[in-house]
Structures are given as structure tokens and as C-alpha cells.
Amino acid sequence: MITIKGWDAKLPGPCALAMGKFESIHMGHRALIDEMTGRAKEAGLPSVLMVFEPHPYRVLHDSGYKPLFSSNERAHLVEALGVDYLLEYPFDLKLSSLSAEGFCRQLYEWLQARIIVIGEKYRFGFKRGGNVDTLRHVGEKYKASVHEVAPKQMDKASKISTSTIRGLLSENKLPQAESLLGYPFFIMGKVTPGRKLGRTIEFPTINLYPPEEKFLLADGVYATGTIVDGRQYKGITNIGLRPTVEGANAPRSVETYLLDFEGGELYGKNIKTEFLDFIRPEQRFESLEALKAQIARDCKRVGH
């Protein structure tokens, strides 16, 4: 998969395109992407997934909004779906003021979209003035076809949505969120040296410092699976400020102890930590010995 960023990037030419925010790449998104890649193969066209970067909500409503996944994490998810190109379409106030018809012309002329796949009732353009009929009307000139995909349901009453998933994750309902995502919520990043205090209590940890704009679960301890060099290890992960060993101004971190790991140093390695279940809130202990005893209990709970 090739990731395309910015207005001046080289584009693949006539293509099949799916577009949307695609914040979580959940089960509904995957059905839409599968529809697009299937039609692309039938037509002999490259498949392009167009996402907006930064997230439109950050630009239009709340600059502090934190998407579920970073752009690198999203690319990791999309690559596994057989998409040829991931286009990070620059989103700003100028684009938000573009008319629906003007946006359509960019899709058909600049991107050369000849097949477009969108979610049912998808809206776009200034004041959300465009819909599937707009795409079809403007697309007639370019002999383009437009296809709607109905939302995937989690039950008869409600559809799968990123907002529902965010709510479940915020409440630490990780198995329920995983059932809608189709995979565990995760964090990817490069292992960064910490203060190495874990070694002094016989629980050496690896540390990640996610981007500031990345959504994180609530501070606490979680049962996790961490992938290192293609192998997954059970572990426990603390999200938070590590109040027992850090000062009040410590940065929020993701700190993982790997069970049964016998390798060497991991500094600089890219890893992926999947969050499987919530164990307990983060807390401050009166001593390192008390912290050590609690970590031992946490490890026992996840099967060590």
C-alpha cells in the first residue's frame, strides 16, 4: 500500500475511491472498503481510500478532539485490507467552505475517481449540502458510478458507529468495543527509555509515549497482548502518570510488563500493544514493595 499525503502528491490516475472520516476502521467501515476494493478489481482500477487529515472535528469544532488512532495506526489497519492507496486528504477551513459540487469536481478531475463508494446517507461539502445524488449528477459527465453501502448493524436497533465505540472504550468496556471494531483497541509506537525503576522491583517494563492527539483509555491497569518482532506476549499495561514513582508533572505514558519475555533490550523497536480487558484503576502505593506485590497479583490475574 502507498500512502499519499498533500495536494502535490503523485496520484494513481483513474481509480475506485471510498471516502469518509474512517476514524476507527470498524466492521462497518471494513464492509464499505471491501465493496470498494471488490469493484476496483472488477474494473481493473487501483483502489484508493480517501481520509481527511487532520480529523474534521478537530478543525471545525474542537482542536482538542483525539481520534482513536494516529495516522500511522490507521495506515496499519488499512494496509491489511488490500487497499492500493491511502490518501490523506488535507482538511482545513478552506476545504470546509467548498461547495458540494466543487468538491465533486475535485474527486472526478483531480483524483480521477471513476467508481465512488460511500456510506448510506453520507453528506459532504459546505454545510453538508452534498449527498449521493450530487455525486451521481456531477459524475455523469465523467461516466462515473456511485454506490451506497448500508450501515452495518450490531443489532436490530442500532448501527455500528465510531461514537458508540468511543463510548464503550471510555467506560472500559473493551470486549464490547472489540466486537464492533473487529479487533482489540491498540497503541503502536517505538519503545522509549524510561527511568528503569521496574527493574529494581523485578518487573522491567517497556514504555510508549503516544502522540498528544491520540485517544487513550482511562488511567489504569489493563490485560494486554504486545506484539514484538511478530510474536505476541501476554502482559499488563499501566496507562497514566505512575504516581508511586513519578512526580506530579510526569507525562502520561503507556508502560507494559511482558510476561515470559526473555529477549534483550527493546529500546527503539516498534511494537503494538492490544488492550484486552480492564484490571483496576491506577493508584499510588506507599512503597515500592507494596507496588511490587500488587503487580504480582495483576500478573497472576492475567495468567502468569
N, C-alpha and C positions, 0 to 999 in steps of 0.2 A: 504494500500500500504506500502511496505517495501522499504526503501532506502538503497542501498548498496554502500559503499564507499571504495576505495582502493583495492589493489591486494589480500589482505589476508582475505577479507570478505567471509562469507559463501554464496555460490551460490545455486540457487534452483534446479540444475540438468537439465536434458533435458528440453528445453524451446523453445518458439517462441520469436523472437527477432526483434525489429526495431532499427535501428541505424542512427545517424546523429548528427548535432550540436544542432538542436532543440532550437535555441536561443529564439524564441518568441512563440512557440506552437500556430502558426496561423492556419487559416482554412485549408490550405494545409497540415500542419503537422498533424492536427486532422484527416483528411481523411486517412492519412498513418497509424496513430496509431489505428484508428478504424479497418482498414484492418488487422492489426497485431493481435489485441485482438479478432477479429472475427475468424481468422484462429486458434488462440490458443484455443479458446473454442471448435471449431470443432474437434481439435486433442486431447483435454484433457490435454493440456500443460499449465504451467504458462506463463504469458506474461511478457516480460522484455523490457523496453525502455532503450536503452544504449545512454547516452550523454557523451560528453567529458568535463572534468573539470580539469584545467581551460579551457576557450574557446580557441580553437586552434589559432585563430587570435592573441590573447594576447601573445602566446608563439612564434609564427613564424614571426610575422610582427610588432606588436605594443603593448607593455606592458601596454600602457595607454588606450587601447580599453575598452569600457564599455558596456558589454552586457545589453540588455533591462531589464532582470530580474536577481535577485540574485538566488542562488541555492535553497533557501527556497521558493521563489516566484514560481520558476519553478516547484518545488515539489507540491506546492499547485495547480497549473494548471493541472499537470499530474494526481494527485490523483483523480480529478473529472472525468477523462476519463476511469476509470475502469482498469487501469494498475496494475498488481500484484507487480512488482518490478521496481524500478527506479535505474539503475546502473550508477553511476558517474565514468566513466572510466578514470583513471588518464592519462592526456595528457602531454607529455614532449618531448624534442628533441630526446630522445632515441626512443620513440614510433614513432615519425615522420620519422625516418630513417629506420623503419622496412619495409621489402618488403611487397607487396600486398599479396603474398602467405603466408608469415609468419603471417601476421595479420589475414588472413582467418583461419589459423590453430588455432590461439588463440580463435577465435569465436567458432570453432567446437569442440576443445578439452577442453579448459579452461571453456568456457561458456556453452558448450554442446548445442549450437544452432542447432535445427533440422528444424526450419522454420525461414527464414530471410525475412523481408520486408524492402525495401529501396525505395527511390525516384528515379524516372526515371533519367538516366544518372549520378547517384551517383558515385563519384570517391573516392578512398582511397589508403592508402599505400604510400611508398616512391615515391615522385614526382607524386603523384596521378595516380600511374600506374595500379591500380586495378579497375575493374568495375563489372557489373552483371555477365559477362561471367567468370571472375576469381572466383567469389563466387560459381558459379554453377560447374565449373570444379573441384575445390578443394572439394566442398561439395559432389561430387559423392561418395567418399569413405565413407562418414558418412550418406549416404542416406538422405541428407538434401534437402529441396526445397527452392528456392529463387524466390521472387516475386517483381516485379517493380510496383510502383504506379505513374501514370501520375500526373504532377503538376496541382494544382487547378488553374483555370483561374479567374481573376477578370473581364476580358472582352476578346474579341476575339484576342486582340493584345498582351496582357501581362499576365504573371502568377503572383500569389501571392508570394511575397518574403519578407524576413526579411529586406533586404536593402531598399525595397520600403517603408515598414512600418517605418523604422528608418527615412527616408527622410521626410515622412509626419509628424511624431512626431516632428522632428527638425524644421519644418515650422509651428508648432502649428495647423496642420490640424487634430484635434483629431477625429471628426466624421468619416472622411475618413479612418484614421488608424484603428478605431474601426471596420469598415465594413470588413477589411481584417483580423484583429485579431480574430474577433468573440466575442469580449468582450472589455471593456474600458481598456486603459493602466492604470496601478495601481502601488502603492507602499505599501508594507506591513512592519510593524515594531512595536516596542514597544514604547509606549508613554514615552517621556523623559522630566523631568522638565526643564523649561526654566527660563527666568527672571521674568515671570508673569506680564509683563508690559501691556499685553492685558486687564487684569482685571481693570487696572486704567482708561481705556478708554471704559469700558463696553463691550469689545469684548474678553473674555477669549479664549485662543487658546490652542490647543494641538500640541506638537512638535515631529517630527520624524527626526532622523539623519541617512539617508540611508548609506549603506556601500560605501566606496570610489570608488569601482569598478562598482557601479550601475549607469546605464544611467538615467539621469534626463532631464526633459523638460527644455526649456529655462526659465531663471528667469522671473517671472511674477506672475499674479494672475489668478486663474482658478476656474471655477464652478466645484464642486466635489460632490461625494457621498461617505460618510465614513461609513463603517460597524463596529459597536461596539456591542459586545455581540449578534451578529446575526441580529441586526436591522440597517437599513441604514438611515443616516441623510444627508439632503442637507447641503452644506457648501461652503465656499470659502477658497481656499488654496493659500498661498504665497510660491513660491519657490525662494530662493535667500539668500541675506545677510542682509535683513531688515535694509536698510541704515538709516532710520529715528531714530531707537532706538539702533543700534549696531555700534561698531567701525569698522575700516577698515579691521581688521584681524578676524572678526567673521566667524565661519564655515558656510558653505552653509546648509540651513535647509529647512524642509518642515513643514509649520506652518498652521494649519487649525482651522477656527472658524466654529463650528457646529450650524446650525440653529435649533431652537426648541429642543435643548438638555437640559434636566432637571435632569440628573443624577448627581452623585457625582464626586469625583476625578477619573481621568483615568490613573494616573501615573502607569506604569508597565504593563498596558493592551496591548495586541497585537491587532492592528487594521489594516484595509485595506482601503486605500483611492483611489477611482477611479476618473480619470480626464476626465471630460465630455466636457468641452469647454474652450477656452481661453477668458479671460476678458480684461486684459490690461497688459502692461509691468510693472515690478517693478519700483518704483520711490521713491525718497527722498522727504519728506514733511518738510516744515519749522517749523511745530509744531505738537504736539500730537493731538491738536484739528483738524488740517487740515487732519491728518491721520484718525482720528475718523470719520470725515464727509465723506471721500472717502470710507471707509469700509462700512458705512451705505448705500452709493449709490451702492456699489458692491453687498451687500446683497439684496437690492431691485431688482437688475437685475436678480438674480437667484431665486427670488420668495419669499422673506421674507417680 
